[in-house]
Structure formats: C-alpha cells, structure tokens
C-alpha cells in the first residue's frame, strides 16, 4: 500500500548519494541550493 516514511536525515543521505546534494556544507555567505544543511532544514519544515 504505502511507502515507508523516511526521516529527514535519511532523505538527505539518499539525496547525497544520488548527487543532488553536496556531502559537506561550503559555509559560504550566499549559501547554495545544494547545501546539505539547508536541505535538512527544508525537509524538517515540510
């Protein structure tokens, strides 16, 4: 029926493996869209 729900951290790990998100945060002022820290925050908020 339904798929097993992933935790936000697991989802970010899967995105890293597929190359959609970088492995480390670059910590630059204008943070990029592939930042793992921001990806985790977005998934937690959703």
Secondary structure as a PSIPRED ss2 file (coil, helix, strand):
# PSIPRED VFORMAT (PSIPRED V4.0)

   1 X C   1.000  0.000  0.000
   2 X C   1.000  0.000  0.000
   3 X C   1.000  0.000  0.000
   4 X C   1.000  0.000  0.000
   5 X C   1.000  0.000  0.000
   6 X C   1.000  0.000  0.000
   7 X C   1.000  0.000  0.000
   8 X H   0.000  1.000  0.000
   9 X H   0.000  1.000  0.000
  10 X H   0.000  1.000  0.000
  11 X H   0.000  1.000  0.000
  12 X H   0.000  1.000  0.000
  13 X H   0.000  1.000  0.000
  14 X H   0.000  1.000  0.000
  15 X H   0.000  1.000  0.000
  16 X H   0.000  1.000  0.000
  17 X H   0.000  1.000  0.000
  18 X H   0.000  1.000  0.000
  19 X C   1.000  0.000  0.000
  20 X C   1.000  0.000  0.000
  21 X C   1.000  0.000  0.000
  22 X C   1.000  0.000  0.000
  23 X C   1.000  0.000  0.000
  24 X C   1.000  0.000  0.000
  25 X C   1.000  0.000  0.000
  26 X C   1.000  0.000  0.000
  27 X C   1.000  0.000  0.000
  28 X C   1.000  0.000  0.000
  29 X C   1.000  0.000  0.000
  30 X C   1.000  0.000  0.000
  31 X C   1.000  0.000  0.000
  32 X C   1.000  0.000  0.000
  33 X C   1.000  0.000  0.000
  34 X C   1.000  0.000  0.000
  35 X C   1.000  0.000  0.000
  36 X H   0.000  1.000  0.000
  37 X H   0.000  1.000  0.000
  38 X H   0.000  1.000  0.000
  39 X H   0.000  1.000  0.000
  40 X H   0.000  1.000  0.000
  41 X H   0.000  1.000  0.000
  42 X H   0.000  1.000  0.000
  43 X H   0.000  1.000  0.000
  44 X H   0.000  1.000  0.000
  45 X H   0.000  1.000  0.000
  46 X C   1.000  0.000  0.000
